[in-house]
């Protein structure tokens, strides 16, 4: 599976500390291998096709399937930011 990282996700990644970045890289690898169970994935928004997975206690990865062979990482957020991300907060 091809994984594309959006600019927003890249900026969020750069703001993480080294340990968080290591876990985020592992999450991206799970996406590449189509191992969604490793991320405890849930559908975040049906109309937008967004999914959320757990990176660690503090961070979540938001992504969408662009095609059968491509996933776009939209952002890395903390749990309290999810409603803001969806425009609900």
mmCIF file as gemmi writes it, N, C-alpha and C atoms, coordinates in Angstrom:
data_model
loop_
_atom_site.group_PDB
_atom_site.id
_atom_site.type_symbol
_atom_site.label_atom_id
_atom_site.label_alt_id
_atom_site.label_comp_id
_atom_site.label_asym_id
_atom_site.label_entity_id
_atom_site.label_seq_id
_atom_site.pdbx_PDB_ins_code
_atom_site.Cartn_x
_atom_site.Cartn_y
_atom_site.Cartn_z
_atom_site.occupancy
_atom_site.B_iso_or_equiv
_atom_site.pdbx_formal_charge
_atom_site.auth_seq_id
_atom_site.auth_asym_id
_atom_site.pdbx_PDB_model_num
ATOM 1 N N . UNK Axp A 1 ? 0.855 -1.177 0 1 0 ? 1 A 1
ATOM 2 C CA . UNK Axp A 1 ? 0 0 0 1 0 ? 1 A 1
ATOM 3 C C . UNK Axp A 1 ? 0.902 1.241 0 1 0 ? 1 A 1
ATOM 4 N N . UNK Axp A 2 ? 0.595 2.19 -0.845 1 0 ? 2 A 1
ATOM 5 C CA . UNK Axp A 2 ? 1.322 3.453 -0.889 1 0 ? 2 A 1
ATOM 6 C C . UNK Axp A 2 ? 0.725 4.404 0.139 1 0 ? 2 A 1
ATOM 7 N N . UNK Axp A 3 ? 1.567 5.045 0.946 1 0 ? 3 A 1
ATOM 8 C CA . UNK Axp A 3 ? 1.1 5.992 1.958 1 0 ? 3 A 1
ATOM 9 C C . UNK Axp A 3 ? 1.67 7.366 1.634 1 0 ? 3 A 1
ATOM 10 N N . UNK Axp A 4 ? 0.785 8.345 1.486 1 0 ? 4 A 1
ATOM 11 C CA . UNK Axp A 4 ? 1.163 9.727 1.206 1 0 ? 4 A 1
ATOM 12 C C . UNK Axp A 4 ? 0.931 10.543 2.474 1 0 ? 4 A 1
ATOM 13 N N . UNK Axp A 5 ? 1.889 11.387 2.829 1 0 ? 5 A 1
ATOM 14 C CA . UNK Axp A 5 ? 1.786 12.213 4.032 1 0 ? 5 A 1
ATOM 15 C C . UNK Axp A 5 ? 1.446 13.641 3.604 1 0 ? 5 A 1
ATOM 16 N N . UNK Axp A 6 ? 0.33 14.172 4.095 1 0 ? 6 A 1
ATOM 17 C CA . UNK Axp A 6 ? -0.053 15.553 3.763 1 0 ? 6 A 1
ATOM 18 C C . UNK Axp A 6 ? 0.896 16.526 4.456 1 0 ? 6 A 1
ATOM 19 N N . UNK Axp A 7 ? 0.898 17.75 3.979 1 0 ? 7 A 1
ATOM 20 C CA . UNK Axp A 7 ? 1.741 18.789 4.572 1 0 ? 7 A 1
ATOM 21 C C . UNK Axp A 7 ? 1.346 19.037 6.035 1 0 ? 7 A 1
ATOM 22 N N . UNK Axp A 8 ? 0.056 19.037 6.305 1 0 ? 8 A 1
ATOM 23 C CA . UNK Axp A 8 ? -0.431 19.235 7.676 1 0 ? 8 A 1
ATOM 24 C C . UNK Axp A 8 ? 0.087 18.126 8.597 1 0 ? 8 A 1
ATOM 25 N N . UNK Axp A 9 ? 0.048 16.892 8.13 1 0 ? 9 A 1
ATOM 26 C CA . UNK Axp A 9 ? 0.547 15.766 8.921 1 0 ? 9 A 1
ATOM 27 C C . UNK Axp A 9 ? 2.056 15.859 9.104 1 0 ? 9 A 1
ATOM 28 N N . UNK Axp A 10 ? 2.764 16.302 8.081 1 0 ? 10 A 1
ATOM 29 C CA . UNK Axp A 10 ? 4.222 16.442 8.161 1 0 ? 10 A 1
ATOM 30 C C . UNK Axp A 10 ? 4.603 17.479 9.234 1 0 ? 10 A 1
ATOM 31 N N . UNK Axp A 11 ? 3.878 18.579 9.275 1 0 ? 11 A 1
ATOM 32 C CA . UNK Axp A 11 ? 4.14 19.62 10.277 1 0 ? 11 A 1
ATOM 33 C C . UNK Axp A 11 ? 3.862 19.087 11.68 1 0 ? 11 A 1
ATOM 34 N N . UNK Axp A 12 ? 2.737 18.384 11.836 1 0 ? 12 A 1
ATOM 35 C CA . UNK Axp A 12 ? 2.4 17.809 13.143 1 0 ? 12 A 1
ATOM 36 C C . UNK Axp A 12 ? 3.466 16.8 13.571 1 0 ? 12 A 1
ATOM 37 N N . UNK Axp A 13 ? 3.954 15.999 12.626 1 0 ? 13 A 1
ATOM 38 C CA . UNK Axp A 13 ? 5 15.014 12.905 1 0 ? 13 A 1
ATOM 39 C C . UNK Axp A 13 ? 6.268 15.701 13.392 1 0 ? 13 A 1
ATOM 40 N N . UNK Axp A 14 ? 6.655 16.785 12.736 1 0 ? 14 A 1
ATOM 41 C CA . UNK Axp A 14 ? 7.879 17.504 13.098 1 0 ? 14 A 1
ATOM 42 C C . UNK Axp A 14 ? 7.792 18.122 14.488 1 0 ? 14 A 1
ATOM 43 N N . UNK Axp A 15 ? 6.597 18.388 14.96 1 0 ? 15 A 1
ATOM 44 C CA . UNK Axp A 15 ? 6.407 18.979 16.294 1 0 ? 15 A 1
ATOM 45 C C . UNK Axp A 15 ? 6.429 17.939 17.412 1 0 ? 15 A 1
ATOM 46 N N . UNK Axp A 16 ? 6.363 16.67 17.046 1 0 ? 16 A 1
ATOM 47 C CA . UNK Axp A 16 ? 6.395 15.599 18.055 1 0 ? 16 A 1
ATOM 48 C C . UNK Axp A 16 ? 7.822 15.423 18.577 1 0 ? 16 A 1
ATOM 49 N N . UNK Axp A 17 ? 7.925 14.882 19.804 1 0 ? 17 A 1
ATOM 50 C CA . UNK Axp A 17 ? 9.264 14.541 20.287 1 0 ? 17 A 1
ATOM 51 C C . UNK Axp A 17 ? 9.718 13.242 19.627 1 0 ? 17 A 1
ATOM 52 N N . UNK Axp A 18 ? 10.976 12.877 19.832 1 0 ? 18 A 1
ATOM 53 C CA . UNK Axp A 18 ? 11.55 11.718 19.136 1 0 ? 18 A 1
ATOM 54 C C . UNK Axp A 18 ? 10.79 10.422 19.386 1 0 ? 18 A 1
ATOM 55 N N . UNK Axp A 19 ? 10.398 10.18 20.626 1 0 ? 19 A 1
ATOM 56 C CA . UNK Axp A 19 ? 9.662 8.952 20.953 1 0 ? 19 A 1
ATOM 57 C C . UNK Axp A 19 ? 8.327 8.893 20.242 1 0 ? 19 A 1
ATOM 58 N N . UNK Axp A 20 ? 7.631 10.041 20.202 1 0 ? 20 A 1
ATOM 59 C CA . UNK Axp A 20 ? 6.342 10.106 19.501 1 0 ? 20 A 1
ATOM 60 C C . UNK Axp A 20 ? 6.54 9.91 18.002 1 0 ? 20 A 1
ATOM 61 N N . UNK Axp A 21 ? 7.611 10.478 17.452 1 0 ? 21 A 1
ATOM 62 C CA . UNK Axp A 21 ? 7.894 10.305 16.028 1 0 ? 21 A 1
ATOM 63 C C . UNK Axp A 21 ? 8.142 8.841 15.692 1 0 ? 21 A 1
ATOM 64 N N . UNK Axp A 22 ? 8.859 8.148 16.566 1 0 ? 22 A 1
ATOM 65 C CA . UNK Axp A 22 ? 9.124 6.726 16.337 1 0 ? 22 A 1
ATOM 66 C C . UNK Axp A 22 ? 7.808 5.942 16.281 1 0 ? 22 A 1
ATOM 67 N N . UNK Axp A 23 ? 6.89 6.249 17.202 1 0 ? 23 A 1
ATOM 68 C CA . UNK Axp A 23 ? 5.595 5.561 17.221 1 0 ? 23 A 1
ATOM 69 C C . UNK Axp A 23 ? 4.759 5.949 15.998 1 0 ? 23 A 1
ATOM 70 N N . UNK Axp A 24 ? 4.866 7.206 15.572 1 0 ? 24 A 1
ATOM 71 C CA . UNK Axp A 24 ? 4.138 7.648 14.378 1 0 ? 24 A 1
ATOM 72 C C . UNK Axp A 24 ? 4.658 6.927 13.14 1 0 ? 24 A 1
ATOM 73 N N . UNK Axp A 25 ? 5.983 6.742 13.056 1 0 ? 25 A 1
ATOM 74 C CA . UNK Axp A 25 ? 6.556 5.985 11.926 1 0 ? 25 A 1
ATOM 75 C C . UNK Axp A 25 ? 6.046 4.555 11.921 1 0 ? 25 A 1
ATOM 76 N N . UNK Axp A 26 ? 5.933 3.965 13.118 1 0 ? 26 A 1
ATOM 77 C CA . UNK Axp A 26 ? 5.397 2.608 13.222 1 0 ? 26 A 1
ATOM 78 C C . UNK Axp A 26 ? 3.953 2.573 12.728 1 0 ? 26 A 1
ATOM 79 N N . UNK Axp A 27 ? 3.164 3.587 13.093 1 0 ? 27 A 1
ATOM 80 C CA . UNK Axp A 27 ? 1.768 3.664 12.633 1 0 ? 27 A 1
ATOM 81 C C . UNK Axp A 27 ? 1.707 3.751 11.113 1 0 ? 27 A 1
ATOM 82 N N . UNK Axp A 28 ? 2.589 4.529 10.516 1 0 ? 28 A 1
ATOM 83 C CA . UNK Axp A 28 ? 2.633 4.65 9.055 1 0 ? 28 A 1
ATOM 84 C C . UNK Axp A 28 ? 2.999 3.309 8.425 1 0 ? 28 A 1
ATOM 85 N N . UNK Axp A 29 ? 3.92 2.584 9.044 1 0 ? 29 A 1
ATOM 86 C CA . UNK Axp A 29 ? 4.276 1.253 8.555 1 0 ? 29 A 1
ATOM 87 C C . UNK Axp A 29 ? 3.088 0.301 8.624 1 0 ? 29 A 1
ATOM 88 N N . UNK Axp A 30 ? 2.308 0.39 9.712 1 0 ? 30 A 1
ATOM 89 C CA . UNK Axp A 30 ? 1.088 -0.425 9.813 1 0 ? 30 A 1
ATOM 90 C C . UNK Axp A 30 ? 0.166 -0.128 8.632 1 0 ? 30 A 1
ATOM 91 N N . UNK Axp A 31 ? 0.021 1.149 8.272 1 0 ? 31 A 1
ATOM 92 C CA . UNK Axp A 31 ? -0.818 1.505 7.129 1 0 ? 31 A 1
ATOM 93 C C . UNK Axp A 31 ? -0.251 0.905 5.848 1 0 ? 31 A 1
ATOM 94 N N . UNK Axp A 32 ? 1.072 1.007 5.673 1 0 ? 32 A 1
ATOM 95 C CA . UNK Axp A 32 ? 1.711 0.448 4.477 1 0 ? 32 A 1
ATOM 96 C C . UNK Axp A 32 ? 1.451 -1.041 4.339 1 0 ? 32 A 1
ATOM 97 N N . UNK Axp A 33 ? 1.441 -1.733 5.479 1 0 ? 33 A 1
ATOM 98 C CA . UNK Axp A 33 ? 1.245 -3.185 5.479 1 0 ? 33 A 1
ATOM 99 C C . UNK Axp A 33 ? -0.24 -3.564 5.558 1 0 ? 33 A 1
ATOM 100 N N . UNK Axp A 34 ? -1.119 -2.548 5.557 1 0 ? 34 A 1
ATOM 101 C CA . UNK Axp A 34 ? -2.568 -2.758 5.692 1 0 ? 34 A 1
ATOM 102 C C . UNK Axp A 34 ? -2.917 -3.467 6.999 1 0 ? 34 A 1
ATOM 103 N N . UNK Axp A 35 ? -2.145 -3.228 8.045 1 0 ? 35 A 1
ATOM 104 C CA . UNK Axp A 35 ? -2.383 -3.806 9.365 1 0 ? 35 A 1
ATOM 105 C C . UNK Axp A 35 ? -3.157 -2.809 10.218 1 0 ? 35 A 1
ATOM 106 N N . UNK Axp A 36 ? -4.441 -2.665 9.927 1 0 ? 36 A 1
ATOM 107 C CA . UNK Axp A 36 ? -5.246 -1.676 10.636 1 0 ? 36 A 1
ATOM 108 C C . UNK Axp A 36 ? -5.573 -2.11 12.063 1 0 ? 36 A 1
ATOM 109 N N . UNK Axp A 37 ? -5.516 -3.404 12.337 1 0 ? 37 A 1
ATOM 110 C CA . UNK Axp A 37 ? -5.764 -3.884 13.696 1 0 ? 37 A 1
ATOM 111 C C . UNK Axp A 37 ? -4.724 -3.338 14.67 1 0 ? 37 A 1
ATOM 112 N N . UNK Axp A 38 ? -3.505 -3.155 14.215 1 0 ? 38 A 1
ATOM 113 C CA . UNK Axp A 38 ? -2.44 -2.637 15.067 1 0 ? 38 A 1
ATOM 114 C C . UNK Axp A 38 ? -2.67 -1.203 15.5 1 0 ? 38 A 1
ATOM 115 N N . UNK Axp A 39 ? -3.566 -0.504 14.807 1 0 ? 39 A 1
ATOM 116 C CA . UNK Axp A 39 ? -3.848 0.897 15.124 1 0 ? 39 A 1
ATOM 117 C C . UNK Axp A 39 ? -5.202 1.102 15.802 1 0 ? 39 A 1
ATOM 118 N N . UNK Axp A 40 ? -5.963 0.026 15.985 1 0 ? 40 A 1
ATOM 119 C CA . UNK Axp A 40 ? -7.315 0.138 16.569 1 0 ? 40 A 1
ATOM 120 C C . UNK Axp A 40 ? -8.139 1.172 15.793 1 0 ? 40 A 1
ATOM 121 N N . UNK Axp A 41 ? -8.249 0.982 14.502 1 0 ? 41 A 1
ATOM 122 C CA . UNK Axp A 41 ? -8.873 1.949 13.597 1 0 ? 41 A 1
ATOM 123 C C . UNK Axp A 41 ? -10.388 2.001 13.769 1 0 ? 41 A 1
ATOM 124 N N . UNK Axp A 42 ? -10.904 3.223 13.708 1 0 ? 42 A 1
ATOM 125 C CA . UNK Axp A 42 ? -12.342 3.469 13.713 1 0 ? 42 A 1
ATOM 126 C C . UNK Axp A 42 ? -12.661 4.469 12.617 1 0 ? 42 A 1
ATOM 127 N N . UNK Axp A 43 ? -13.882 4.37 12.088 1 0 ? 43 A 1
ATOM 128 C CA . UNK Axp A 43 ? -14.321 5.359 11.091 1 0 ? 43 A 1
ATOM 129 C C . UNK Axp A 43 ? -14.628 6.656 11.84 1 0 ? 43 A 1
ATOM 130 N N . UNK Axp A 44 ? -14.056 7.737 11.36 1 0 ? 44 A 1
ATOM 131 C CA . UNK Axp A 44 ? -14.249 9.038 11.992 1 0 ? 44 A 1
ATOM 132 C C . UNK Axp A 44 ? -15.385 9.801 11.334 1 0 ? 44 A 1
ATOM 133 N N . UNK Axp A 45 ? -15.435 9.743 10.021 1 0 ? 45 A 1
ATOM 134 C CA . UNK Axp A 45 ? -16.439 10.494 9.279 1 0 ? 45 A 1
ATOM 135 C C . UNK Axp A 45 ? -16.77 9.751 7.997 1 0 ? 45 A 1
ATOM 136 N N . UNK Axp A 46 ? -18.008 9.287 7.891 1 0 ? 46 A 1
ATOM 137 C CA . UNK Axp A 46 ? -18.394 8.54 6.697 1 0 ? 46 A 1
ATOM 138 C C . UNK Axp A 46 ? -18.408 9.421 5.446 1 0 ? 46 A 1
ATOM 139 N N . UNK Axp A 47 ? -19.027 10.619 5.493 1 0 ? 47 A 1
ATOM 140 C CA . UNK Axp A 47 ? -19.063 11.428 4.272 1 0 ? 47 A 1
ATOM 141 C C . UNK Axp A 47 ? -17.67 11.82 3.774 1 0 ? 47 A 1
ATOM 142 N N . UNK Axp A 48 ? -16.755 12.092 4.684 1 0 ? 48 A 1
ATOM 143 C CA . UNK Axp A 48 ? -15.41 12.514 4.286 1 0 ? 48 A 1
ATOM 144 C C . UNK Axp A 48 ? -14.479 11.317 4.099 1 0 ? 48 A 1
ATOM 145 N N . UNK Axp A 49 ? -14.923 10.141 4.483 1 0 ? 49 A 1
ATOM 146 C CA . UNK Axp A 49 ? -14.098 8.943 4.336 1 0 ? 49 A 1
ATOM 147 C C . UNK Axp A 49 ? -12.888 8.917 5.244 1 0 ? 49 A 1
ATOM 148 N N . UNK Axp A 50 ? -13.006 9.565 6.401 1 0 ? 50 A 1
ATOM 149 C CA . UNK Axp A 50 ? -11.876 9.644 7.318 1 0 ? 50 A 1
ATOM 150 C C . UNK Axp A 50 ? -11.889 8.508 8.328 1 0 ? 50 A 1
ATOM 151 N N . UNK Axp A 51 ? -10.69 8.06 8.669 1 0 ? 51 A 1
ATOM 152 C CA . UNK Axp A 51 ? -10.501 7.043 9.696 1 0 ? 51 A 1
ATOM 153 C C . UNK Axp A 51 ? -9.499 7.569 10.707 1 0 ? 51 A 1
ATOM 154 N N . UNK Axp A 52 ? -9.567 7.041 11.919 1 0 ? 52 A 1
ATOM 155 C CA . UNK Axp A 52 ? -8.632 7.439 12.965 1 0 ? 52 A 1
ATOM 156 C C . UNK Axp A 52 ? -8.038 6.191 13.589 1 0 ? 52 A 1
ATOM 157 N N . UNK Axp A 53 ? -6.756 6.258 13.863 1 0 ? 53 A 1
ATOM 158 C CA . UNK Axp A 53 ? -6.066 5.15 14.505 1 0 ? 53 A 1
ATOM 159 C C . UNK Axp A 53 ? -5.233 5.668 15.667 1 0 ? 53 A 1
ATOM 160 N N . UNK Axp A 54 ? -4.961 4.795 16.589 1 0 ? 54 A 1
ATOM 161 C CA . UNK Axp A 54 ? -4.211 5.174 17.782 1 0 ? 54 A 1
ATOM 162 C C . UNK Axp A 54 ? -2.713 4.987 17.551 1 0 ? 54 A 1
ATOM 163 N N . UNK Axp A 55 ? -1.951 6.065 17.713 1 0 ? 55 A 1
ATOM 164 C CA . UNK Axp A 55 ? -0.495 6.011 17.614 1 0 ? 55 A 1
ATOM 165 C C . UNK Axp A 55 ? 0.065 5.633 18.988 1 0 ? 55 A 1
ATOM 166 N N . UNK Axp A 56 ? -0.399 6.351 20.014 1 0 ? 56 A 1
ATOM 167 C CA . UNK Axp A 56 ? -0.045 6.096 21.403 1 0 ? 56 A 1
ATOM 168 C C . UNK Axp A 56 ? -1.113 6.744 22.28 1 0 ? 56 A 1
ATOM 169 N N . UNK Axp A 57 ? -0.891 6.817 23.583 1 0 ? 57 A 1
ATOM 170 C CA . UNK Axp A 57 ? -1.91 7.405 24.475 1 0 ? 57 A 1
ATOM 171 C C . UNK Axp A 57 ? -2.23 8.848 24.106 1 0 ? 57 A 1
ATOM 172 N N . UNK Axp A 58 ? -1.235 9.556 23.601 1 0 ? 58 A 1
ATOM 173 C CA . UNK Axp A 58 ? -1.342 10.995 23.391 1 0 ? 58 A 1
ATOM 174 C C . UNK Axp A 58 ? -1.685 11.408 21.951 1 0 ? 58 A 1
ATOM 175 N N . UNK Axp A 59 ? -1.433 10.546 20.981 1 0 ? 59 A 1
ATOM 176 C CA . UNK Axp A 59 ? -1.572 10.936 19.576 1 0 ? 59 A 1
ATOM 177 C C . UNK Axp A 59 ? -2.416 9.959 18.772 1 0 ? 59 A 1
ATOM 178 N N . UNK Axp A 60 ? -3.146 10.519 17.792 1 0 ? 60 A 1
ATOM 179 C CA . UNK Axp A 60 ? -3.946 9.731 16.862 1 0 ? 60 A 1
ATOM 180 C C . UNK Axp A 60 ? -3.538 10.097 15.44 1 0 ? 60 A 1
ATOM 181 N N . UNK Axp A 61 ? -3.687 9.155 14.542 1 0 ? 61 A 1
ATOM 182 C CA . UNK Axp A 61 ? -3.398 9.382 13.129 1 0 ? 61 A 1
ATOM 183 C C . UNK Axp A 61 ? -4.737 9.411 12.385 1 0 ? 61 A 1
ATOM 184 N N . UNK Axp A 62 ? -4.95 10.444 11.599 1 0 ? 62 A 1
ATOM 185 C CA . UNK Axp A 62 ? -6.17 10.562 10.797 1 0 ? 62 A 1
ATOM 186 C C . UNK Axp A 62 ? -5.782 10.337 9.343 1 0 ? 62 A 1
ATOM 187 N N . UNK Axp A 63 ? -6.525 9.467 8.682 1 0 ? 63 A 1
ATOM 188 C CA . UNK Axp A 63 ? -6.186 9.129 7.301 1 0 ? 63 A 1
ATOM 189 C C . UNK Axp A 63 ? -7.444 8.815 6.507 1 0 ? 63 A 1
ATOM 190 N N . UNK Axp A 64 ? -7.269 8.782 5.188 1 0 ? 64 A 1
ATOM 191 C CA . UNK Axp A 64 ? -8.359 8.38 4.284 1 0 ? 64 A 1
ATOM 192 C C . UNK Axp A 64 ? -7.773 7.488 3.208 1 0 ? 64 A 1
ATOM 193 N N . UNK Axp A 65 ? -8.602 6.595 2.735 1 0 ? 65 A 1
ATOM 194 C CA . UNK Axp A 65 ? -8.193 5.744 1.614 1 0 ? 65 A 1
ATOM 195 C C . UNK Axp A 65 ? -8.5 6.51 0.337 1 0 ? 65 A 1
ATOM 196 N N . UNK Axp A 66 ? -7.456 6.863 -0.38 1 0 ? 66 A 1
ATOM 197 C CA . UNK Axp A 66 ? -7.636 7.608 -1.633 1 0 ? 66 A 1
ATOM 198 C C . UNK Axp A 66 ? -8.05 6.666 -2.75 1 0 ? 66 A 1
ATOM 199 N N . UNK Axp A 67 ? -7.488 5.466 -2.724 1 0 ? 67 A 1
ATOM 200 C CA . UNK Axp A 67 ? -7.845 4.437 -3.695 1 0 ? 67 A 1
ATOM 201 C C . UNK Axp A 67 ? -7.581 3.088 -3.036 1 0 ? 67 A 1
ATOM 202 N N . UNK Axp A 68 ? -7.768 2.039 -3.776 1 0 ? 68 A 1
ATOM 203 C CA . UNK Axp A 68 ? -7.543 0.705 -3.229 1 0 ? 68 A 1
ATOM 204 C C . UNK Axp A 68 ? -6.078 0.481 -2.841 1 0 ? 68 A 1
ATOM 205 N N . UNK Axp A 69 ? -5.182 1.263 -3.468 1 0 ? 69 A 1
ATOM 206 C CA . UNK Axp A 69 ? -3.753 1.067 -3.238 1 0 ? 69 A 1
ATOM 207 C C . UNK Axp A 69 ? -3.067 2.281 -2.618 1 0 ? 69 A 1
ATOM 208 N N . UNK Axp A 70 ? -3.833 3.281 -2.2 1 0 ? 70 A 1
ATOM 209 C CA . UNK Axp A 70 ? -3.204 4.48 -1.657 1 0 ? 70 A 1
ATOM 210 C C . UNK Axp A 70 ? -3.973 5.029 -0.459 1 0 ? 70 A 1
ATOM 211 N N . UNK Axp A 71 ? -3.218 5.36 0.59 1 0 ? 71 A 1
ATOM 212 C CA . UNK Axp A 71 ? -3.763 5.981 1.802 1 0 ? 71 A 1
ATOM 213 C C . UNK Axp A 71 ? -3.093 7.333 1.97 1 0 ? 71 A 1
ATOM 214 N N . UNK Axp A 72 ? -3.873 8.34 2.361 1 0 ? 72 A 1
ATOM 215 C CA . UNK Axp A 72 ? -3.332 9.667 2.639 1 0 ? 72 A 1
ATOM 216 C C . UNK Axp A 72 ? -3.44 9.92 4.137 1 0 ? 72 A 1
ATOM 217 N N . UNK Axp A 73 ? -2.299 10.188 4.772 1 0 ? 73 A 1
ATOM 218 C CA . UNK Axp A 73 ? -2.297 10.586 6.177 1 0 ? 73 A 1
ATOM 219 C C . UNK Axp A 73 ? -2.636 12.074 6.194 1 0 ? 73 A 1
ATOM 220 N N . UNK Axp A 74 ? -3.777 12.403 6.798 1 0 ? 74 A 1
ATOM 221 C CA . UNK Axp A 74 ? -4.279 13.77 6.794 1 0 ? 74 A 1
ATOM 222 C C . UNK Axp A 74 ? -3.659 14.584 7.919 1 0 ? 74 A 1
ATOM 223 N N . UNK Axp A 75 ? -3.532 13.983 9.115 1 0 ? 75 A 1
ATOM 224 C CA . UNK Axp A 75 ? -3.018 14.727 10.26 1 0 ? 75 A 1
ATOM 225 C C . UNK Axp A 75 ? -2.699 13.781 11.407 1 0 ? 75 A 1
ATOM 226 N N . UNK Axp A 76 ? -1.919 14.266 12.344 1 0 ? 76 A 1
ATOM 227 C CA . UNK Axp A 76 ? -1.719 13.635 13.64 1 0 ? 76 A 1
ATOM 228 C C . UNK Axp A 76 ? -2.326 14.584 14.664 1 0 ? 76 A 1
ATOM 229 N N . UNK Axp A 77 ? -3.213 14.096 15.507 1 0 ? 77 A 1
ATOM 230 C CA . UNK Axp A 77 ? -3.887 14.948 16.49 1 0 ? 77 A 1
ATOM 231 C C . UNK Axp A 77 ? -3.906 14.265 17.852 1 0 ? 77 A 1
ATOM 232 N N . UNK Axp A 78 ? -4.207 15.073 18.861 1 0 ? 78 A 1
ATOM 233 C CA . UNK Axp A 78 ? -4.433 14.532 20.195 1 0 ? 78 A 1
ATOM 234 C C . UNK Axp A 78 ? -5.94 14.311 20.334 1 0 ? 78 A 1
ATOM 235 N N . UNK Axp A 79 ? -6.349 13.398 21.22 1 0 ? 79 A 1
ATOM 236 C CA . UNK Axp A 79 ? -7.777 13.066 21.328 1 0 ? 79 A 1
ATOM 237 C C . UNK Axp A 79 ? -8.701 14.279 21.506 1 0 ? 79 A 1
ATOM 238 N N . UNK Axp A 80 ? -8.268 15.288 22.261 1 0 ? 80 A 1
ATOM 239 C CA . UNK Axp A 80 ? -9.128 16.454 22.476 1 0 ? 80 A 1
ATOM 240 C C . UNK Axp A 80 ? -9.248 17.355 21.245 1 0 ? 80 A 1
ATOM 241 N N . UNK Axp A 81 ? -8.449 17.117 20.223 1 0 ? 81 A 1
ATOM 242 C CA . UNK Axp A 81 ? -8.498 17.923 18.999 1 0 ? 81 A 1
ATOM 243 C C . UNK Axp A 81 ? -9.414 17.338 17.924 1 0 ? 81 A 1
ATOM 244 N N . UNK Axp A 82 ? -9.935 16.156 18.146 1 0 ? 82 A 1
ATOM 245 C CA . UNK Axp A 82 ? -10.699 15.477 17.105 1 0 ? 82 A 1
ATOM 246 C C . UNK Axp A 82 ? -11.953 16.254 16.726 1 0 ? 82 A 1
ATOM 247 N N . UNK Axp A 83 ? -12.695 16.758 17.713 1 0 ? 83 A 1
ATOM 248 C CA . UNK Axp A 83 ? -13.908 17.526 17.394 1 0 ? 83 A 1
ATOM 249 C C . UNK Axp A 83 ? -13.572 18.8 16.623 1 0 ? 83 A 1
ATOM 250 N N . UNK Axp A 84 ? -12.475 19.458 16.999 1 0 ? 84 A 1
ATOM 251 C CA . UNK Axp A 84 ? -12.041 20.667 16.272 1 0 ? 84 A 1
ATOM 252 C C . UNK Axp A 84 ? -11.706 20.3 14.828 1 0 ? 84 A 1
ATOM 253 N N . UNK Axp A 85 ? -11.07 19.144 14.658 1 0 ? 85 A 1
ATOM 254 C CA . UNK Axp A 85 ? -10.673 18.698 13.316 1 0 ? 85 A 1
ATOM 255 C C . UNK Axp A 85 ? -11.903 18.512 12.429 1 0 ? 85 A 1
ATOM 256 N N . UNK Axp A 86 ? -12.995 18.021 13.005 1 0 ? 86 A 1
ATOM 257 C CA . UNK Axp A 86 ? -14.217 17.79 12.242 1 0 ? 86 A 1
ATOM 258 C C . UNK Axp A 86 ? -15.096 19.042 12.143 1 0 ? 86 A 1
ATOM 259 N N . UNK Axp A 87 ? -14.654 20.148 12.741 1 0 ? 87 A 1
ATOM 260 C CA . UNK Axp A 87 ? -15.418 21.382 12.712 1 0 ? 87 A 1
ATOM 261 C C . UNK Axp A 87 ? -16.56 21.398 13.691 1 0 ? 87 A 1
ATOM 262 N N . UNK Axp A 88 ? -16.479 20.581 14.747 1 0 ? 88 A 1
ATOM 263 C CA . UNK Axp A 88 ? -17.541 20.524 15.736 1 0 ? 88 A 1
ATOM 264 C C . UNK Axp A 88 ? -17.188 21.265 17.015 1 0 ? 88 A 1
ATOM 265 N N . UNK Axp A 89 ? -15.981 21.805 17.1 1 0 ? 89 A 1
ATOM 266 C CA . UNK Axp A 89 ? -15.593 22.406 18.371 1 0 ? 89 A 1
ATOM 267 C C . UNK Axp A 89 ? -15.054 23.778 18.262 1 0 ? 89 A 1
